[in-house]
Amino acid sequence: MAHPSLPTRLNTAQPYALGLFRIVVGLLFTCHGAASLFGVLGGAGGGGGTIAAGTWPGWYAAAIELVGGTLVLLGLGTRSAAFVASGSMAYAYFDVHQPTALFPLQNSGEGAAMFCWAFLLLVFTGPGAFALDRLFVRNASRATDEEPKEQGAAAAA
C-alpha cells in the first residue's frame, strides 16, 4: 500500500491548522482589547492605563478587539466577526498609521496590517476545526434529522 503524498496529508490537516490559526489570531486580538479596556497585560499602549470609555476611535476599536477577538477565538460567527475586525484594522492602518509614512515598517502599522489580512482570510476560509459554530450546526442538524422520524412514527401509530 502506497503512502499518501505530502500534499494529500497536508490537505487532510488543513482544517486543524486553520482552526489553530483562528484561535491564535483571536486570542491575540482579544488581548489587545482587554489591555486597552481593562488595563491588563500592560494596559493601553503598554503604560498600564485604560482608554476612556466612549472616546473615538480608541475605545470603539478596543471593544471590537475584545468582542470580535473572543468570537473568532471561540469560532462563533467567525466570518461576520472577522469581517468587522478586518475592517477595523484597515481603518486603524489607513487613519492612524499610513498618514505618518507609506510602508508598515516605517509607520508601525505591521500589527494592524497583519490583523487586517488575517481576519480577511478567515472571512473567506471560515473557522476551520475546533469552532463552537460546528457544534451548534451539528446539534441543529441532528434535531432536524430526528424530527421527521418522530413525526413519521407518530403518523404511523
C-alpha positions in Angstrom: 0.0 0.0 0.0 1.4 3.4 -1.0 1.7 6.1 1.5 -0.3 9.2 0.8 1.7 12.1 -0.7 2.7 15.0 1.4 0.2 17.4 -0.2 -2.6 14.9 0.5 -1.6 14.6 4.1 -1.3 18.4 4.4 -4.7 18.9 2.9 -6.1 16.4 5.5 -4.6 18.6 8.3 -5.8 21.9 6.8 -9.0 22.3 8.9 -6.9 21.7 12.1 -4.2 24.2 11.1 -6.8 26.7 10.1 -8.6 26.2 13.5 -5.4 26.7 15.4 -4.6 29.8 13.3 -8.1 31.2 14.1 -7.6 30.5 17.8 -4.2 32.2 18.0 -5.3 35.3 16.0 -8.5 35.6 18.1 -6.6 35.3 21.3 -4.0 37.9 20.3 -6.8 40.3 19.2 -8.7 39.7 22.4 -5.6 40.5 24.5 -5.3 43.9 22.7 -8.9 44.8 23.6 -8.6 43.6 27.2 -5.4 45.6 27.6 -6.9 48.8 26.4 -10.3 48.4 28.1 -9.2 46.9 31.5 -5.5 47.9 31.8 -4.4 44.3 32.0 -1.3 42.8 30.2 0.5 46.1 30.3 -2.6 48.3 29.6 -3.2 50.7 26.8 0.0 51.4 24.9 2.0 49.4 27.5 1.6 52.1 30.1 -0.8 50.2 32.4 -3.7 52.6 31.7 -7.0 52.2 30.0 -8.8 54.1 27.2 -11.5 56.4 28.4 -15.0 55.0 27.7 -16.6 56.3 24.5 -13.5 58.0 23.1 -13.3 57.9 19.3 -11.8 55.8 17.8 -9.7 54.1 20.5 -12.4 52.8 22.8 -14.6 51.5 20.0 -11.6 49.8 18.4 -10.8 48.2 21.8 -14.4 47.0 22.1 -14.2 45.5 18.6 -10.9 43.8 19.5 -12.3 42.3 22.7 -15.7 41.1 21.4 -14.6 40.3 17.9 -11.4 38.6 19.1 -13.4 36.5 21.6 -15.9 35.4 18.9 -13.1 34.5 16.5 -11.2 32.7 19.2 -14.3 30.6 20.1 -15.4 30.1 16.5 -18.8 31.8 17.0 -20.0 33.8 14.0 -16.4 33.7 12.8 -16.9 35.1 9.3 -19.0 38.0 10.5 -16.8 38.8 13.5 -13.7 38.5 11.3 -15.2 40.9 8.7 -15.8 43.6 11.3 -12.4 43.0 12.8 -10.7 43.2 9.4 -12.5 46.5 8.7 -11.5 48.0 12.0 -7.9 47.1 11.4 -8.0 48.5 7.8 -9.4 51.8 9.3 -6.7 51.7 12.0 -4.0 51.3 9.4 -5.2 54.0 7.0 -6.3 56.5 9.6 -3.6 56.1 12.3 -0.5 54.6 10.7 -0.4 55.3 7.0 -0.5 59.1 7.3 2.8 59.1 9.0 4.6 57.0 6.4 3.8 54.9 3.4 5.1 51.4 4.4 4.0 49.5 7.6 7.6 49.1 8.7 8.0 52.9 8.6 4.7 53.7 10.3 4.5 51.0 13.0 1.4 49.6 11.2 2.6 46.0 10.8 0.2 44.7 13.5 -2.8 46.5 12.0 -1.9 45.2 8.5 -1.3 41.6 9.6 -4.5 41.5 11.7 -6.5 43.0 8.8 -5.3 40.4 6.3 -5.5 37.5 8.8 -9.1 38.3 9.6 -9.9 38.8 5.9 -8.5 35.3 5.3 -10.9 33.9 7.9 -13.8 35.7 6.2 -13.2 33.6 3.1 -12.0 30.3 4.7 -14.3 30.1 7.7 -13.3 28.9 11.1 -11.7 25.5 10.4 -11.7 22.9 13.1 -12.5 23.4 16.8 -15.1 26.0 16.2 -18.2 26.2 18.5 -20.3 27.0 15.5 -19.7 23.5 14.2 -21.1 22.1 17.5 -24.3 24.1 17.1 -24.7 23.2 13.4 -24.2 19.5 14.2 -26.8 19.6 17.0 -29.2 21.6 14.9 -28.8 19.1 12.0 -29.4 16.2 14.4 -32.6 17.8 15.7 -33.9 18.3 12.2 -32.9 14.7 11.2 -34.7 13.3 14.2 -37.8 15.5 13.9 -39.2 13.9 10.6 -38.6 10.4 12.0 -40.6 11.2 15.1 -43.4 12.8 13.1 -43.4 9.7 10.8 -43.6 7.3 13.7 -46.5 9.3 15.2 -48.4 9.3 11.9 -47.9 5.5 11.6 -49.3 4.9 15.1 
